[in-house]
Amino acid sequence: MPQHILRRLALPATAAAALPMALALGVPAFAAPVTADGPAHSLQAPAAAGHTTAFTPTVKNPSTATASEMAAAAAKSKGAATAPRADMLAAASSVGGSITRGEVLARAQSWVSQGVPYSQTAYWTDANGKYRQDCSGLVSMAWHLQSSSANNFGETTWTLPNFATQLGSYDDLKPGDMLDNVSSHVVLFKSWTDGSHTTANIIEEAHPGTTARNSTYSRSTLTAGNYKPYRYDNITDDVAIRPSTAGVYRSAGSTFYISNTSGGLGGYAGFGTEGDTPLTGDWNGDGKDTFAVYRPSDQTFYLTNDNNTVAVARKLGNPDDIPLVGDWDGNGTDTIGIYRPSDQTFYLTNDNNTVTITRRMGIDGDKPITGDWNGDGKDTIGIYRPDDTTFYLSDSNATASVDHTVKFGNPGDIPVKGDWNGDGTDKVGVYRPAESDFFGAAKDSNTLIYQARFGNPGDTPITGAW
């Protein structure tokens, strides 16, 4: 392990007021426990529920109608249809305008979350607008295209390519692109499940009797089904992901300190009480990590969206459990979980309340670690084995298969993780308490790509994208 140090920042027990600050500063720590039935359970206000409305299509099959069939139907209506519109209630994008990949996926996922049922003769009304409840209607909605009775509330498998450019290869696909067989079906691409691009994560409205869903298509299925990859002409890449940087929690003052990308002090804030375990996560889906603490004395998590006010207080686990954080379902928000050393089992929640994932991994003495190891937007489990200074990481919370093995660090190091280079994938790292040093590795490698000396001996390490 390289010993070269970029910077040392010795933080005093009480930070000086003149220090540069990026967070809310001087926030008094809360001392009184917050009861579970005090703060609201939800991280953010839920989206208003949508509703379905039946309509009579102007063509026999509104999902796969050709442009000529749509034109003939429009001519036959003699102008009775209204001008195309989307009835959008609220969105970052405008109808037919520029839209980020993140918004495209969020719009599509909202139908999954609402369980929108498949229908060629009904449209769904919600905050996204009014769109037909079939495969091409979902993609029309996700891309925020025009929608009205004039086009049967969405484009078709044949007309969607008019708004897009065909890609040269499946390997060129990015989140929010589509895979279209103009004769039968279209799906929205999310990501690949693996680096070899053998299986695609997709969102679709599949067929009658199903609801909008996340699914997977193998590359061979896509090829055999004659699915062509397309990119919406008005889609844009999201703002670059902020890389993770080091931070520490000083229990004696119940204070979080974070570093900036140069290794200097980025800010600090008081939160929690002495003896709490520090945590960080994106609790409200805004793309920024904020603080949290876990109180071992009563097994309660306290989460804050502003590094000041408790937004969620939730009890989970038993004494001696280890608190965990992750976006287990890929919806953009982190939720809580615990690891039970006595039986080497992960217990994870998608709603900060109900355990939905139970998975055993590791052996006695292993340390739990979680992260998005393959860049698919979902955090999965892993363990660090101090005896051989090796990380064993899984890309699935369903099987706990070991998909990545990385030997990194020295005996006595504390395992950490972070997206050190901002490429959307978490990598392993270690914190060396004796020198307050952070070391971050490249993906699936022991090559050093991040290092910083931050904090004082006795501090607890944290990492995050602030």
C-alpha positions in Angstrom: 0.0 0.0 0.0 1.4 3.4 -1.0 2.3 5.5 2.0 2.5 8.9 0.1 0.1 11.3 1.6 -1.7 14.1 -0.2 -2.7 16.2 2.8 -3.2 16.1 6.5 -5.9 18.2 8.1 -5.8 18.1 11.9 -9.2 19.1 13.0 -9.5 20.7 16.5 -12.0 19.3 18.9 -14.1 22.4 18.3 -13.9 23.8 14.8 -13.0 27.5 14.5 -15.7 29.7 13.2 -13.4 31.1 10.5 -12.9 27.7 8.7 -14.5 27.4 5.3 -17.8 25.7 5.4 -20.0 24.0 2.8 -22.7 22.7 5.1 -24.9 24.2 7.6 -22.6 25.0 10.5 -22.9 25.3 14.2 -26.0 23.1 14.3 -26.6 21.9 17.8 -26.6 18.2 18.3 -30.0 16.7 19.3 -29.6 14.9 22.6 -33.1 13.7 23.3 -34.0 10.4 21.6 -36.7 10.8 18.9 -39.5 8.3 19.1 -40.4 6.2 16.1 -43.9 7.6 16.0 -42.6 11.2 16.0 -41.1 12.2 12.7 -42.8 11.1 9.5 -41.9 7.6 8.2 -41.7 8.6 4.5 -38.5 10.2 3.1 -40.4 12.3 0.7 -44.0 13.1 -0.2 -45.4 10.3 -2.4 -46.4 11.1 -5.9 -50.1 11.6 -6.4 -51.8 8.4 -7.5 -52.8 8.2 -11.1 -56.0 6.8 -12.6 -57.1 5.1 -15.8 -59.6 6.3 -18.4 -61.0 4.2 -21.2 -61.0 5.5 -24.8 -61.8 4.3 -28.3 -58.6 4.1 -30.4 -58.8 5.5 -34.0 -56.8 2.5 -35.3 -57.1 -1.3 -34.8 -53.8 -1.6 -32.9 -52.7 1.7 -31.3 -49.5 0.0 -30.0 -48.0 -0.9 -33.3 -49.9 1.2 -35.9 -47.8 2.5 -38.8 -47.5 6.1 -39.6 -49.7 5.7 -42.7 -52.4 4.1 -40.6 -52.3 6.9 -38.1 -52.4 9.5 -40.9 -55.4 7.8 -42.5 -57.2 7.7 -39.2 -56.5 11.4 -38.6 -57.8 12.3 -42.0 -60.9 10.2 -41.4 -61.6 12.1 -38.2 -61.8 15.4 -40.3 -60.0 17.4 -37.6 -62.3 16.4 -34.8 -59.3 15.5 -32.6 -57.7 18.1 -30.4 -54.2 19.4 -31.0 -51.5 17.1 -29.5 -50.8 17.9 -25.9 -49.4 16.2 -22.8 -51.4 17.6 -19.9 -48.2 17.5 -17.9 -48.7 18.6 -14.3 -45.1 19.0 -13.2 -41.8 18.1 -14.8 -38.3 19.3 -15.3 -38.7 18.9 -19.0 -41.2 20.2 -21.4 -43.4 18.3 -23.9 -41.1 17.3 -26.8 -38.2 19.2 -25.3 -34.8 18.3 -23.9 -34.9 15.6 -21.1 -32.2 14.0 -19.1 -31.7 10.3 -18.8 -32.4 10.4 -15.1 -35.8 12.0 -15.7 -36.7 9.5 -18.4 -36.0 6.6 -16.1 -37.8 8.3 -13.2 -40.9 8.8 -15.3 -40.9 5.2 -16.4 -40.2 3.9 -12.9 -43.2 5.9 -11.6 -45.5 3.7 -13.7 -43.8 0.6 -12.2 -44.3 2.0 -8.7 -48.0 2.7 -9.4 -48.6 -0.7 -10.9 -50.1 0.8 -14.1 -52.0 -2.0 -15.9 -51.4 -2.8 -19.5 -54.2 -1.6 -21.9 -54.4 -0.5 -25.5 -57.7 1.1 -24.9 -57.1 3.2 -21.8 -54.7 6.0 -20.8 -53.2 6.7 -17.5 -53.4 10.2 -15.9 -50.8 11.2 -13.3 -48.1 13.9 -12.8 -46.5 12.7 -16.1 -49.6 13.5 -18.2 -52.0 11.3 -20.1 -50.5 8.3 -21.9 -51.8 5.1 -23.3 -51.1 2.1 -21.0 -49.2 -0.1 -23.5 -45.5 -0.6 -24.5 -45.2 2.3 -26.9 -47.3 4.5 -24.6 -44.9 3.9 -21.7 -41.9 4.9 -23.9 -43.8 8.0 -25.2 -44.5 8.9 -21.5 -40.9 8.3 -20.4 -39.6 10.5 -23.3 -42.3 13.2 -22.6 -43.6 13.2 -26.1 -46.8 14.8 -27.2 -50.0 12.9 -26.3 -53.7 13.4 -27.0 -56.6 11.8 -28.6 -55.1 12.7 -32.0 -52.4 10.1 -31.6 -54.3 7.8 -29.2 -52.4 9.2 -26.3 -48.9 8.1 -27.4 -46.7 7.1 -30.3 -46.5 3.6 -31.7 -43.7 1.1 -32.2 -43.6 2.3 -35.9 -43.6 6.1 -35.2 -41.3 6.2 -32.1 -38.2 5.9 -34.4 -39.3 9.2 -36.0 -38.2 10.8 -32.8 -34.9 8.9 -32.4 -31.7 7.8 -34.1 -30.8 4.2 -34.5 -27.6 3.2 -32.8 -24.9 1.1 -34.3 -24.8 -1.6 -31.7 -26.5 -2.8 -28.5 -23.1 -1.9 -26.8 -23.9 1.8 -27.6 -27.0 1.8 -25.4 -27.3 4.2 -22.5 -30.0 4.5 -19.8 -33.2 5.9 -21.3 -32.6 4.6 -24.8 -35.2 2.2 -26.4 -35.1 -1.3 -27.9 -37.8 -1.5 -30.6 -39.2 -4.2 -32.7 -41.6 -2.1 -34.8 -43.8 -5.0 -35.6 -44.6 -6.1 -32.1 -43.0 -4.5 -29.0 -40.8 -1.8 -27.5 -39.0 -1.5 -24.1 -37.0 1.1 -22.4 -33.3 0.3 -21.7 -32.0 0.9 -18.1 -28.6 -0.8 -17.9 -26.6 -4.0 -18.5 -26.5 -6.5 -15.7 -22.8 -7.2 -16.4 -19.8 -5.8 -18.1 -20.0 -8.3 -21.0 -23.4 -6.8 -22.0 -25.1 -10.2 -22.1 -28.4 -9.2 -20.3 -30.2 -5.9 -20.3 -32.3 -4.4 -17.5 -35.4 -2.9 -19.0 -38.8 -1.3 -18.1 -41.8 -2.3 -20.1 -45.6 -2.6 -20.4 -45.6 -6.2 -21.6 -49.1 -7.6 -22.4 -52.6 -7.7 -21.0 -52.8 -9.0 -17.5 -49.5 -7.4 -16.4 -48.5 -4.1 -15.0 -45.6 -1.8 -15.8 -42.5 -3.7 -14.6 -38.8 -3.9 -14.4 -37.5 -7.0 -16.3 -34.4 -8.4 -18.1 -33.9 -9.4 -21.7 -30.9 -11.5 -22.8 -28.8 -10.2 -25.7 -29.8 -13.4 -27.6 -33.5 -12.6 -27.0 -33.0 -9.1 -28.3 -31.2 -10.3 -31.4 -33.7 -13.1 -32.1 -36.6 -10.7 -31.6 -35.1 -8.2 -34.1 -35.0 -5.4 -31.5 -33.2 -2.3 -32.8 -31.5 0.1 -30.4 -32.6 3.8 -30.7 -31.7 7.0 -28.8 -34.3 9.8 -28.4 -33.1 12.8 -30.3 -33.7 15.2 -27.4 -32.2 13.1 -24.6 -29.2 14.5 -22.7 -26.7 13.0 -20.3 -27.2 13.8 -16.6 -24.9 16.1 -14.8 -21.6 14.3 -14.0 -21.7 12.2 -10.9 -19.9 13.8 -8.0 -17.1 11.5 -6.8 -17.0 10.3 -3.2 -14.6 12.0 -0.8 -13.5 11.3 2.7 -15.0 12.5 6.0 -14.9 11.7 9.7 -17.3 11.7 12.6 -16.0 12.9 16.0 -18.1 11.2 18.6 -17.0 13.4 21.5 -18.5 16.5 19.8 -21.1 14.6 17.8 -19.8 16.3 14.7 -19.4 15.3 11.1 -16.5 16.8 9.1 -16.3 16.3 5.3 -13.5 16.9 2.8 -13.7 18.5 -0.6 -12.2 17.1 -3.8 -8.9 18.8 -3.0 -8.6 17.1 0.4 -9.4 20.2 2.4 -12.2 20.8 4.8 -15.5 21.1 2.9 -17.8 21.6 5.9 -19.0 20.3 9.2 -22.2 19.9 11.2 -23.3 18.6 14.6 -25.8 15.8 14.5 -26.5 13.0 17.0 -25.1 12.3 20.5 -21.9 10.8 21.8 -21.8 7.0 21.2 -23.8 7.1 18.0 -22.6 5.3 14.8 -22.3 7.7 11.8 -23.9 7.0 8.5 -24.3 8.8 5.2 -26.8 8.4 2.3 -29.1 10.1 -0.2 -32.3 9.8 1.8 -34.5 12.0 -0.5 -33.2 11.2 -4.0 -31.7 14.6 -4.7 -28.3 13.1 -5.6 -26.5 14.4 -2.5 -25.5 12.4 0.5 -26.4 13.8 3.9 -25.9 12.5 7.5 -27.5 10.0 9.7 -26.7 8.2 13.0 -27.6 4.9 14.4 -28.1 4.7 18.2 -26.9 1.3 19.4 -28.6 1.8 22.8 -32.0 1.6 21.3 -31.3 0.3 17.7 -32.7 3.4 16.1 -31.7 5.2 12.9 -32.0 9.0 12.7 -31.8 10.3 9.1 -31.5 14.0 8.1 -32.0 15.6 4.7 -30.5 18.9 5.7 -27.8 17.9 8.2 -29.9 19.4 10.9 -33.5 18.2 11.2 -34.5 14.6 11.8 -36.6 13.5 8.8 -36.9 9.8 9.7 -36.5 8.0 13.0 -36.8 4.2 12.7 -36.0 1.3 15.0 -34.5 -1.8 13.3 -32.6 -4.7 14.5 -31.2 -6.1 17.8 -28.3 -5.2 20.1 -25.0 -5.9 18.4 -26.3 -5.6 14.9 -24.3 -3.4 12.5 -26.2 -0.6 10.7 -26.2 -0.5 6.9 -27.3 1.9 4.2 -28.1 1.4 0.5 -30.4 1.8 -2.5 -31.5 -1.8 -2.6 -34.2 -1.4 -5.2 -32.6 1.2 -7.5 -35.2 3.9 -7.0 -32.6 6.6 -6.3 -33.1 6.8 -2.5 -31.1 5.1 0.2 -32.8 3.1 2.9 -31.7 1.3 6.0 -30.7 -2.2 6.9 -28.6 -4.2 9.4 -26.1 -7.0 9.4 -26.3 -9.6 12.2 -22.7 -10.9 13.0 -24.1 -13.8 15.0 -25.5 -15.4 11.9 -23.7 -13.4 9.1 -27.1 -12.3 7.7 -28.1 -9.0 6.0 -31.6 -7.7 6.7 -32.5 -4.9 4.3 -35.6 -2.6 3.9 -36.8 -0.7 0.9 -39.1 1.6 3.0 -37.1 2.1 6.2 -39.6 -0.2 7.9 -40.2 -3.7 6.6 -37.4 -6.1 6.0 -37.8 -7.2 2.3 -34.4 -8.8 1.8 -32.7 -11.4 4.0 -29.5 -12.8 2.8 -26.7 -14.7 4.5 -23.1 -14.0 3.4 -19.7 -14.4 5.0 -18.2 -16.2 8.0 -17.6 -15.3 11.6 -15.4 -12.2 11.9 -16.3 -10.7 8.5 -17.3 -7.1 8.2 -20.3 -6.0 6.1 -20.0 -3.5 3.2 -22.6 -2.5 0.6 -22.3 -0.6 -2.7 -23.2 -0.5 -6.3 -20.4 -2.7 -7.5 -21.6 -3.1 -11.1 -23.1 0.3 -11.9 -26.6 -0.9 -12.3 -28.1 1.7 -9.9 -28.7 -0.9 -7.1 -26.6 -1.4 -4.0 -25.8 -5.0 -3.1 -24.1 -6.8 -0.3 -20.5 -7.7 0.3 -18.1 -8.5 3.1 -14.5 -7.6 4.1 -12.4 -10.4 5.7 -9.8 -8.9 8.0 -7.9 -12.2 8.2 -6.9 -11.9 4.5 -7.6 -8.2 3.9 -9.9 -9.2 1.0 -13.3 -7.8 -0.1 -15.9 -10.4 -1.4 -18.7 -8.5 -3.2 -21.9 -9.7 -4.8 -23.9 -8.1 -7.6 -27.1 -9.7 -6.3 -29.0 -9.5 -3.0 -30.9 -12.6 -4.1 -28.1 -15.1 -4.3 -25.1 -13.5 -2.5 -22.8 -14.9 -5.2 -19.3 -13.6 -5.0 -18.9 -11.6 -8.3 -15.9 -9.5 -7.3 -12.9 -10.3 -5.1 -10.4 -7.6 -4.3 -7.4 -7.9 -1.9 -6.6 -4.4 -0.7 -5.2 -2.8 2.4 -3.2 -3.9 5.5 -4.1 -5.6 8.7 -5.8 -3.2 11.1 -7.4 -1.1 8.2 -11.1 -0.3 8.3 -13.1 -1.1 5.1 -14.8 1.8 3.3 -16.3 2.2 -0.1 -16.8 5.1 -2.6 -17.2 6.1 -6.2 -13.7 7.6 -6.1 -13.7 8.7 -9.8 -17.4 9.5 -10.3 -18.1 6.9 -13.0 -21.2 5.6 -11.3 -19.7 2.5 -9.8 -18.6 2.0 -6.1 -15.2 0.7 -5.4 -13.5 -0.6 -2.3 -11.2 1.3 0.0 -9.7 1.3 3.5 -9.1 3.8 6.3 -5.9 3.5 8.3 -6.6 4.8 11.8 -3.0 5.3 12.9 -2.4 8.0 10.3 -6.0 9.0 9.5 -5.4 8.0 5.9 -8.0 7.0 3.3 -7.0 4.8 0.3 -9.4 4.1 -2.6 -8.9 1.4 -5.2 -9.9 1.2 -8.8 -12.8 -1.1 -9.8 -11.9 -4.7 -9.1 -8.3 -3.8 -8.6 -5.7 -3.0 -5.9 -4.6 0.0 -8.0 -4.7 3.1 -5.9 -6.8 5.9 -7.4 -7.8 8.0 -4.3 -5.9 8.9 -1.2 -6.3 11.6 1.5 -5.3 12.2 5.0 -8.2 13.7 6.9 -9.2 14.0 10.5 -7.5 13.0 13.8 -6.8 9.7 15.5 -9.9 8.4 17.1 -12.3 9.7 14.5 -14.7 7.4 12.7 -14.3 7.3 8.9 -17.2 8.2 6.6 -17.4 8.7 2.8 -20.0 10.3 0.5 -20.8 12.4 -2.5 -21.6 15.7 -0.8 
